[in-house]
Amino acid sequence: MTGSLAPAPLGGDDVRRVMGLLRAVDSVELKFTVPEHQQVTVVRALDLDPLEAQIRQVYFFDTADLRLSRRGVVVRARRVQGKGDDTVIKLRPLDPATLPAAVRRSPAFGVELDAMPGGLYVCSGSLRGVAKDVRGTILRGGPLRRLFSKEQRALFAEHSPPDLELDDLRVLGPTFVLKLKFEPEVLGRRVVAEYWLYPDGSRIFELSTKCLPGEAFQVAFETRAFLAERGIDVGGEQQTKTRKALDFFAARLEQGGVGSPEGT
């Protein structure tokens, strides 16, 4: 496992590696980020109604200098309108072959391959959990470890720097998110639109769809054709939501600001 959270470009021997990963992952998520100047056009082209979106708040936890990020570990908590709170410890990028059998068999652990236009891809493993009162814990400055399950804490301890505990981490967020699921009849599969709004006014608009590993190439072709027929160009520069949030809030800490602004 290396320390970069960004997807890597596909080329050369990577084709064989991706084929191997497809045999080892549980699912594939095809993602596309829409450039800001095209976002309104895409919303109209897909007839998306923002009033149907689910509201979310996403918090990341790391050090001010992003030691976890550089090590390939993501720690996240999330508040979801109408569904409650959840958490995740994510390893990204990940070689599934390096996972202990007990972790791989856990019903709370999943391995996914994310693919983006331009041949970008990254494999990750996520251990999920249910949390209670994420907002209250953060506002009171309570121990962060209480938000995570015993299994998650063990995974964190195994992959984080040895001198770093969950309670040592800083709050990076929240980021305000709108999530909308829709299923175009012509495509015949669910598509997810996520709108991530950052405190400086910038935003990431991502479209994604999940599929089984054996369907990845066909679904990628069909989805690309669906978007092209609606005049949506998927050839622009791609961004990742996590990378943007980590960099933004870490910079605030570096400048002497707070990692968790008003809106918590």
N, C-alpha and C positions, 0 to 999 in steps of 0.2 A: 504493500500500500504506500503510495506516495502522498505528498502533502497538498497537492493542488486540488481545489474544488471545481475548477473550470473543466468543461468538456474538452477532450483532446481531438485534433483533426484526424480523420481516417485516411490512411495511405500506406502503400507497401504491405509489409507484414501484418499491419493492423487488420486487414480484411480477414485473415485467418484467425486472428485473435477474436474479432467480433463473432465469427461463426462459432468459435469455441465458447464464448460467453453466452450466446443464445442457447446453448445446450445446458448451461449451468444456472440461468436466472429463472425467476418465477414469472416475470412479466416484463413487458417493454412499454415504455412511455415515449411517444413521439411528440416533440415539443417544437413550437415556433413562436418567437417573440416578434411582435409587430412594432416597427419603428414608430416613434411618437407622432410624426407628421402624417402617418397613415391610419392612426387608431380610430378616428371618427369615421373615416371611410369604411373601415372593416366592420365596425359596429353596425353601420347601416346596411352593408352588403350581406351580413349574416342575420339581420333583423333581430338583434339582441335587445332585450328590454332590461335595463338596469334595475327596475323595480322587482324583478324576479330573482335578483342575485342574493346570495347568502353573505352576511357580514362576518368577517373574521378579524382577529388581532393575532399577530404572530410575533413572538419574542424569541430572540436568539441569546445564547449565553456563551461568553468567551472572555478572554483577557483583553486588556486595552490594546495589546500588540498582536492579538489574534493568534496566540500560540496553538490553540486547538485547531483552528482553520488550517494553519500551516502543517499540522500533523495529520490532516485528513479526517478530523472528527467534527461533527456538527451536533450541537445540543440545542433543542428547540422546545418551546411550549406554545400552545395555541388555544385561543378561546374561539368557539364556534357558535354562532347564533342558533339557538334551538337545539343544540346537541351537547353542550357542555365542553369541558376542557380535556386536552390530551397532550402528550409529550412524545418525543422521539429522541433517541440517540442514533445518529447516522454515521456510517463509515463510508467516505467517498474521497477518492476512488477506491475500489475494492477488488481484490482478486478472490473470487468465491472459493477457490481451491485452498486458500489459507485459513478458512473458517473452521473452528473446532466443531466437531459433529454435534455437540450439545446445543451450540448456538444455532447451527443451521436447522436443527430439528424443531426449534422453539416455534410454537404457533404464533408468537408475537413478532417473529423476525421474518423479513422478506428481502429478497435480492431482486433488484430491478436494473435494467439497462435503459438509460435515457439517451435518446438520439435526437439530434437537431440538424437542420439544413447545413449543407457544407461538409457533411461527413463528420460532424462533431458527435462524440459519444462519451459516456462515462458510466461505469457500473457502480452501484451503491448498495449498501445493506442497511436496513432500518429496523431498529427494535422499538416497538411502539408500546405506549402505556396510557392509562386513563389517569388524569390528575384531578385534584379537588382545589378549587379556589386559587387559580393561577394569579388572578388580579390581586386578591387579598394578600397572598404571600409576598408578591413583589412590592405592594404599597407598604406593608408592614416591615419589609426587610427581613422576612423570615428565612429560615434555612432552605436553600434551593433543593437540597437533597430530598426533602420531603415530597417534592413534586414527582419524583421518579421511583419506579419500582426497584425492588432488590435486584432483579435481573438486569435492569438498565444500569444501576449503579455499578454492578460487577463489570459490565461491558465497558463503561466509562473508565473504570480503574485500570482495566487491562490495556486500553489504547491511549489514554491521556498521559501527559508528562508525569513522572512519578511524584513530583512535588506539588501537584495541582489537584485540589479537591473540588467537588461540585460547588461547595459553599464559597469557594474563592472566586468564582466567576462573576463577571459584571453583566448587568442586564443591557442588552442591545435591542432596543425597540420600545414600544411596539410599532410594527408596520401595519397599516390599515389595508385590508384586502376585501375585494368583492369577488365572489365566485359564483359562476352561473353555468349550469349544466344544460345542454340541449342536444337533441338528436335529429339532425337533418334527415328527412325521409329518403332523399336520394342517396345519402351516404350509408344509412342503415346502421349507424353506430354512434355511441355517445361521444360528444366533444365537450371539453371543459374550457371555459374562458375565465381567466383570472386577471384581475386588475389590481396591481400592487401600487399603493400610493405612499410615497416617502415624504417626510416632513419638509423637504426643501422644494416640494412641488413637482419633482420628477416622478415618473411612473414607468412601470413595466406592464405591458399587456401581453399575456401569453395564451396561446391556444394549444391544447394538448388532447391526445386520445391514447388510451391504453389498449394493449392487445396481448395475446399469447405470443411467446417467442417464435413459434412456427409460422405465425401470420405476419410478422414484422414487415417483410419486404412488400407483400401485397397491400397491407394496410397503408404503408407509407406512400405507395404509388397512388392508391385510390384517394387518400386524403389530399395529397398534393394536387391531383387533378380536380378535386372538388373545390379547393381554394382558387386554383387558376381559372376555373370557369366563372368565378365571381370576381375576377380581376384582382385577386390578392396575390401579391408577389412575395414569395418566401425566400428570396435571395438576399435579403438584407443582413446586416450584422446582427449576431445573436448575443443576448445577454442572459445571465442567470439571476433569478430572484434572490437566492441566498447570498451570492457574492455581492450583489448590490447593497443589500441590507447590512451585511457585516462591515463592508468598507465604509458605508455612510455613518453608522453609529460609532464605529471605532474611531473615525476621524473626529467626531464630536467629543469623545473622551480625550483624545490626544490634544484637542484645543482647549481643554479645561471645561467642557460642557458636561451635560449629563447624558447617559446612555439611554435613559427612559424618559422622554419628554412628556409634556402634558398630553393627555389622551389615554393614559394607562387605565 
